Amino acid sequence: MGKAKWAIVVAVLVVLAAVAAAYAAGKAKTSTREVVRGQRFELVDANGKGRGGLGFAADGSPMLRLLDNKGKPRVVLSLLADGSPGLALYAEKGEGGAMLMVPPGIGTSLSLIDEKGKLRLGLMLAPDGSPDLALSDDKGKARAGLGLLADGSPSLTLYDKKSKTRAVLAVPPDGGPHLALLDEKGKRGVLLSALAGGGSTLALLDEKGEVRAMLGVVPDASPSLVLYDKKGEERAVLSLLADGTPGLSLADAKGELIWSAP
């Protein structure tokens, strides 16, 4: 992905450099008395066929369009009314292509579109420097996302056909990775964690996203099973100490101990 991203960046820079060089060269050869001013300019080839134009959109935004030999727009460079610059590269059929935009307050985005006009890949760089990569299916529905937060925490998110979050893999700043598997409502599921200080936990979530059962192993290799009620209160704890001693404790709805062994 890194090579492809840099290839696109280089291509954009080449286009912009060529435009700038052409403008500079033209400016150097003319005096201020020979400057042409207007609201619309058309570029034609040797046969008089239109191949491009510089003008304004209906909202007053300046726009440069370049056409292929069939008269189809292939490159559009524009500056929107809100000040957002944009570069669009279109495929031969005019549907697929790539779009590079820098909207204010949102960051920089690169979108790759298929021949049906559906967004298939989106690359975003937020103002805080957080990159995000989104992959979509042939219907334009998000199916996978790879992100990196400003603190350096990476995460991978998988979505179902309805773009509902079903699996999340993340590594927080403390270094303890987490894996969450969720149902179609994004609530009931399983949360597997490897704790940064050692040990691991497996939590089962109910339809409200509350932990109802947790299986854990602490750094000294002592396993335990904790059962919770709907209010999140511990009601039963089954444990095995490092020396092999088993333990069982039961609590009431208020969390008060009512029985334990040994």
C-alpha positions, 0 to 999 in steps of 0.5 A, spaced: 500 500 500 505 504 501 508 504 494 501 505 491 500 511 495 507 514 494 506 513 486 499 517 486 502 522 490 508 523 485 503 523 479 499 528 482 506 532 483 508 531 476 501 534 474 501 540 478 509 541 476 507 541 469 502 546 470 506 550 474 512 550 469 507 551 463 504 557 466 511 560 468 514 559 461 508 563 458 509 568 463 516 569 462 515 570 455 510 575 455 509 582 458 504 585 462 501 588 456 500 582 453 496 578 458 490 575 456 484 576 461 477 573 461 472 568 464 473 562 460 478 559 455 478 553 451 484 549 449 483 546 442 488 541 438 490 542 431 484 540 428 480 545 432 477 540 437 476 542 444 481 538 448 480 542 455 478 549 458 479 554 464 473 557 467 468 557 472 463 553 475 455 555 476 457 557 483 463 561 481 469 556 483 475 556 478 476 549 474 480 547 469 478 541 465 482 536 460 479 532 455 481 526 451 481 525 443 474 523 444 471 529 448 471 526 455 473 529 461 479 525 464 482 531 468 479 536 472 482 541 477 478 545 481 477 550 487 471 549 491 467 555 494 469 553 501 476 554 498 477 546 498 482 544 492 480 538 488 483 533 483 479 528 479 482 523 474 477 519 470 477 513 467 476 512 459 468 511 460 468 517 465 465 513 471 471 510 475 477 514 477 481 517 483 479 524 487 484 527 491 481 533 496 483 537 501 477 539 505 477 545 510 477 542 517 477 535 515 484 533 512 486 530 506 482 524 502 484 520 496 478 516 493 478 510 488 472 509 484 470 503 480 467 503 473 460 503 476 462 509 480 462 506 487 467 508 492 472 502 493 478 505 497 478 511 501 485 514 504 484 519 509 489 523 513 486 527 519 488 534 521 491 531 527 495 526 523 491 520 523 491 516 517 485 511 515 484 506 510 477 504 508 475 498 503 468 498 500 465 492 496 462 493 489 456 496 492 460 502 496 458 499 503 464 499 507 467 492 509 474 494 512 478 499 515 485 500 518 486 506 522 492 509 526 490 514 532 494 520 533 497 516 539 500 511 535 495 506 536 493 501 530 486 498 529 483 494 524 475 494 523 471 489 519 464 490 517 458 486 514 454 487 508 450 492 512 456 496 514 455 494 521 461 493 525 463 485 527 470 485 529 475 490 531 482 488 533 486 494 536 493 495 540 492 501 545 498 505 547 499 500 553 501 495 548 495 490 550 492 488 544 484 487 544 479 483 539 472 484 539 467 480 536 460 483 535 453 481 533 449 484 527 447 489 532 454 491 535 452 489 542 452 482 544 459 478 543 466 476 545 472 481 547 479 477 548 484 481 551 492 480 552 493 485 558 499 489 558 502 487 565 501 480 563 495 475 563 489 475 559 481 475 559 475 473 555 469 477 556 462 475 554 457 481 552 450 481 553 445 484 548 446 491 551 454 490 551 455 489 558 460 484 561 456 477 563 462 473 564 469 473 564 474 468 564 481 470 566 488 468 567 493 473 571 500 473 571 502 468 576 498 463 571 492 463 576 485 462 572 478 465 574 471 465 572 467 471 574 459 471 573 455 478 573 448 480 573 444 485 568 447 490 573 454 488 572 455 486 579 459 480 581 455 474 583 459 468 582 467 467 582 470 461 581 478 461 582 484 457 582 490 460 586 497 459 584 498 453 589 493 449 586 487 451 591 480 452 588 475 457 591 468 459 590 464 465 592 457 467 591 454 474 592 447 477 593 444 482 588 448 488 592 455 484 591 455 482 599 458 475 600 453 470 602 457 463 601 465 462 600 469 456 600 474 454 602 
